[in-house]
Amino acid sequence: MNVNFDAPEYNRQLTLPDGKVLGYLEMGPTDGQPILYMHGWPSCRLQILHARTEAHRRGLRIIAPDRPGLGLSSPQPARTILDFPPLVEALADHLGLERFSVLCESGGCPYALATAYMLPHRVDRVAVLCGAPPLSEFPDWSDLFPVFRLLLTIRRKAPQWQLRILQLATWYCQLMPEKWLVKAVLPVLPRRDRDAMREPNALPVYAAMAQGTYGNGPAPVLQDGELFLQNWGFPYTALRQPVRFWHGANDKTLPPAKTRWLAEQIPGAGYELVKNEGHYSLPIYSIARAFDWISTNGHTPEAQNAQLLSETS
């Protein structure tokens, strides 16, 4: 897939009233159904470009903001998850979007749900792919991805090393992003995820994403990661929009059981456990499920399955 990652529409910035800037990406027709996309961690707005073909096929308008300090967005010290929805609203106002749906991958989950919570008058639906669960709700983290467990051990026993490790990652991602993925990331992933990441619509995107995430250095990336360990700051039971989760049955990064627990807290939320898919393969191979659910208002055959658990191949 040939993508010009330097294209203006992928590198927009909105200047906010306080002088800070919010980086964002736009793709698709301006009259298409609007979807606000929340990227994972560590990541940035470019992540959604792996779904460029599927979005284009459906005529969707995708807007993907960078969280503060990541990508093209200004850092925001001492921020919380609930500080992000006002930035989303400012972006929606700027683009003239009265209502929109929200789509997220992995670490975008708390921000997608927080946006639905704080902007109920504007958010129609929320689609969650391989969503990060609220880790503060679970005392046992032993089932997380080994790399995450290692980072958590370093955080607990040698916190002074956290920034040094991320600084090394920053250096590699800036200078040789594709080599970083192939040599450092892919070897530790399960086979299904490795195969997905090597797809021509994925590897260049994830390399550009890795390079683009650390524009403000490693400290904001660490700050963003810390927020996943804290209370999200809002009651999951208060969400009233249709919410649907898709999670890979073979997700070794974020265990399905924890995300299913989150889905069960949200009134009426749907949860699909997708056979054979992992953490990275699910959005790469199955994002069409989320696009179709959003664009048809949930009236697809698969959306009629059992609400809290359906297994699909």
VENJOTA-V27467 format. One record per run of one state. SS is the DSSP state (H for helix, E for strand, - for the rest). FROM is the first residue (numbers start at 1). TO is the last residue. If there is no record, write none. Layout:
SS:FROM:TO
SS:FROM:TO
//
This chain:
-:1:7
H:8:10
-:11:11
E:12:15
-:16:20
E:21:27
-:28:33
E:34:38
-:39:44
H:45:58
-:59:60
E:61:65
-:66:80
H:81:83
-:84:84
H:85:95
-:96:99
E:100:105
H:106:118
-:119:122
E:123:129
-:130:134
H:135:137
-:138:145
H:146:157
-:158:158
H:159:175
-:176:176
H:177:188
-:189:190
H:191:197
-:198:202
H:203:213
-:214:217
H:218:227
-:228:235
H:236:238
-:239:241
E:242:248
-:249:255
H:256:265
-:266:269
E:270:274
-:275:278
H:279:295
-:296:300
H:301:304
-:305:309
E:310:312
-:313:313
//
